[in-house]
């Protein structure tokens, strides 16, 4: 992938970005004012600052420990334009302080909660780069219902796991259940089929468990999941056709 950024740390002492963070870095617009929420070690904002990719950055975290690690990263690598901020999500960050917001490495429901508490993120002036570690379907559903639109989406493999990355702006979009669960814009992604298959396997496990229950609500939920599996199978065939691998 051309937008992967490798800066190996070792003899040169340069900061290393994991494949996941390197991919996100490739989507950050040149010269933007960045807010990195849940920054932990602040690898992304520090890398972007020291490589001249951002005009300013806020590295924000909820907990003092990670924020102290973030400051140490900044000192170690000579970051000059990073503001380290202890805050819950975007609670202490104003709309006028940033143009691009990165929220990565947490569950989709947590990302949705952060955005819900900061409705100014859907004002049309901000680009959101979102990378949920889990429950991506919760995030996609929230975005579709609250005035956001996914402009592009991609998959990145890191340490054996697939993670969706989304570029989101203000807008409107309508997603089918399958797109909510398995990606809105992954038709031509090289990892798209694997992602769909993984999601189908997960759903099959849910259906198997619900089928063992005597509760009618569980049986009804199993029927819904089977319908979703049917849509995902159709999405897989569409992906195969679009990528020239179908029969």
ABEGO torsion letter per residue (X at the ends): XAABBBBBBEAAGBBBBBAAAAAAAAABBBGBBBBBBGAEAGAAAAAAAAAGABABBBBBBABAAAAAAAAAAAAAAGBAABBBBBBBEAAABBAAABABBBBBGBBAAAAAAAAAABAAAAAGABBBBBBBABGAAAAAAAAAAAGBBBABBBBBBBGGBBBBBBBBBBEBBBBBAAAAAAEABAAABAAAAAAAAAAAAAAAAAAAAAAABABAAAAAAAAAAAAAAAAAAAAAAAAAAAAGABX
